[in-house]
Amino acid sequence: MSMLPFNAEDLTFDEQRFRGATRLFPLPDLVMYPHVVQPLHVFESRYREMLNEALDGDGLITMCLLDDGWEADYDSRPAVYPFACLGKVITHRRLADGTYNLMLRGQRRVRLLEELPPHRSYREARVELLEDLYPAEGESRRDRQQSRLLTAFQEALPEDALPAATLRELLAAKAPLGVLTDLVAFALPLAPSLKRELLAECNVDRRAARL
């Protein structure tokens, strides 16, 4: 079976229609960011139910990170890191054994406000959408900061991390600094604690400086 794409108009995120409640997909070691596309294999029954509900609805799933000590309570509701990434399923494939392969595109940073009562096998939460902040005082030095970050990214990126064509497209695209910081943070093999810190930081200039 081939990958099944959504219609093009479904790839965008309409925040006016988002009601603040989202499905949670907590993992112990994956920090996802807006603007990136992450392949996922869904095999646990609760997350297959979650994906079925998403595909029948808005296609949205929030990738969140299990907090320290999750191992003792994985099958229940262990604590999760309060900052997460709201994503949208852009393609999916159901395998013969009932599991799924899918591609999830990061849409927005979110802050988890409260977890909802367990009405389903998977977890849900109410979240706040977070905006990238571009402080006025950083405007004069932002172009230089972006150039320095691109240069450092090229030097630090492992050779097999991105196809050469993809890297050339990224460097030629002149993406906004906020987008660039998220792509760099996702692509580089940084410590999980730093990846979490960068996900929680809405100030784009501070994200770039930290990187």
C-alpha positions in Angstrom: 0.0 0.0 0.0 1.3 3.4 -0.9 1.6 6.4 1.4 -1.7 8.2 1.7 -1.4 12.0 1.5 -3.8 14.6 2.9 -5.1 17.2 0.4 -2.8 20.1 0.1 -5.1 22.5 2.0 -5.0 20.1 4.9 -1.3 20.6 5.4 -1.7 24.0 6.8 -2.7 24.7 10.4 -5.7 27.0 11.1 -5.3 28.2 14.6 -8.7 29.8 14.5 -10.3 26.4 14.4 -8.0 24.8 17.0 -10.0 24.5 20.3 -7.0 23.9 22.5 -7.4 20.2 23.2 -4.9 17.8 21.7 -3.9 14.1 21.6 -0.6 13.4 23.3 2.1 11.1 21.9 4.7 11.0 24.7 8.1 9.4 23.9 11.2 9.2 26.1 13.9 10.5 23.6 12.3 12.4 20.7 12.2 16.2 20.8 10.3 17.5 17.8 10.1 21.1 16.6 7.9 23.1 14.3 8.8 23.1 10.5 10.4 19.6 10.6 9.0 16.3 9.3 9.4 13.3 11.5 8.8 9.7 10.4 7.1 7.6 13.1 6.1 3.9 13.5 3.0 3.5 15.6 2.5 0.0 17.1 1.0 0.2 20.6 -2.7 -0.3 20.6 -3.4 3.0 22.5 -1.5 5.0 19.9 -3.1 3.2 17.0 -6.4 4.3 18.5 -5.0 7.8 18.8 -3.9 7.8 15.2 -7.2 6.5 13.9 -9.0 9.3 15.8 -6.6 11.9 14.4 -7.1 10.6 10.8 -10.8 10.7 11.2 -10.6 14.3 12.6 -8.1 17.2 12.3 -5.0 15.1 11.8 -3.3 16.7 14.8 -1.0 14.9 17.3 1.2 16.6 19.9 4.7 15.1 20.4 5.8 15.5 24.0 8.7 14.2 26.0 8.4 11.9 28.9 9.9 13.6 32.0 12.6 12.1 34.2 11.6 8.9 36.0 9.1 7.8 33.3 10.4 4.2 33.3 8.6 3.3 36.5 5.2 4.2 35.1 5.4 4.0 31.3 2.2 2.0 30.8 0.1 4.5 32.8 0.4 8.3 32.8 4.0 9.3 33.7 4.8 13.0 33.9 5.6 14.8 30.6 7.7 17.9 29.9 5.4 20.9 29.8 6.6 22.2 26.4 5.8 20.2 23.3 5.3 20.3 19.5 1.9 20.2 17.9 2.2 18.2 14.6 0.0 17.2 11.7 -0.1 13.9 9.9 0.8 14.5 6.3 1.1 10.9 5.0 0.3 7.5 6.5 0.4 3.9 5.7 -1.4 1.1 7.5 0.6 -2.2 7.5 -0.8 -5.7 7.4 -0.3 -6.2 11.1 -2.4 -3.1 12.0 0.6 -0.9 12.8 1.2 2.4 11.0 4.1 4.2 9.4 3.5 8.0 9.1 5.1 11.3 8.5 4.3 14.1 11.0 5.0 17.7 10.3 5.7 20.0 13.2 3.3 23.0 13.3 3.5 25.0 16.5 5.2 25.1 19.9 2.7 24.5 22.7 2.7 24.6 26.5 0.7 21.9 28.3 -1.8 23.5 30.6 -3.7 20.5 32.0 -4.2 16.9 31.2 -7.7 15.9 30.4 -9.6 13.0 32.2 -8.8 9.6 30.7 -11.8 9.0 28.4 -9.7 7.1 25.9 -6.8 4.7 26.0 -4.4 7.5 24.9 -3.7 10.7 26.7 -5.1 14.2 25.9 -4.4 17.7 27.2 -5.4 21.3 26.9 -2.5 23.4 25.5 -1.6 26.9 24.8 -0.2 27.8 21.3 3.2 29.7 21.6 4.4 32.3 19.1 8.0 33.0 18.1 9.2 36.3 19.6 11.5 38.6 17.6 12.5 41.4 20.1 12.9 44.8 18.5 16.3 45.3 20.2 17.7 42.4 18.3 16.7 43.5 14.8 20.0 45.2 13.9 22.1 42.1 14.5 19.7 39.4 13.4 21.1 39.0 9.8 24.6 38.6 11.2 23.4 36.1 13.8 21.6 34.1 11.1 24.8 34.0 8.9 26.9 32.8 11.8 24.4 30.1 12.7 24.3 28.9 9.1 28.1 28.7 9.0 28.3 26.9 12.3 25.5 24.5 11.2 27.4 23.5 8.0 30.5 22.8 10.1 28.8 20.8 12.8 26.4 18.8 10.7 27.4 15.1 10.4 27.9 14.2 6.7 25.1 11.7 6.7 22.6 13.8 8.7 20.9 15.4 5.6 21.2 14.7 1.9 23.4 17.2 0.1 20.5 18.5 -2.0 18.3 19.0 1.1 21.1 21.0 2.8 21.6 23.1 -0.3 17.9 23.9 -0.4 18.0 24.9 3.2 20.9 27.2 2.8 19.4 28.8 -0.3 15.9 29.2 1.1 16.8 32.1 3.5 14.3 30.9 6.0 13.4 33.2 8.9 15.7 32.8 11.9 13.1 31.1 13.9 12.6 28.4 11.3 16.4 28.0 10.9 16.9 27.6 14.7 14.3 24.8 14.8 15.8 23.0 11.8 19.3 23.2 13.3 18.1 22.1 16.8 16.3 19.1 15.2 19.1 18.0 12.9 22.1 18.2 15.2 22.9 15.4 17.7 22.6 17.7 20.7 22.1 16.6 24.3 18.4 15.9 25.1 18.5 18.5 27.9 19.6 21.2 25.4 17.0 20.1 22.8 14.3 20.5 25.5 15.7 23.9 26.5 15.5 25.1 22.8 11.9 23.8 22.4 10.9 25.8 25.5 12.5 29.0 24.3 10.2 31.3 22.3 12.7 34.2 22.0 14.3 33.5 18.6 17.4 35.6 19.3 18.1 33.7 22.5 17.5 30.4 20.7 20.0 31.4 18.0 22.6 32.6 20.5 22.3 29.3 22.5 22.8 27.3 19.4 
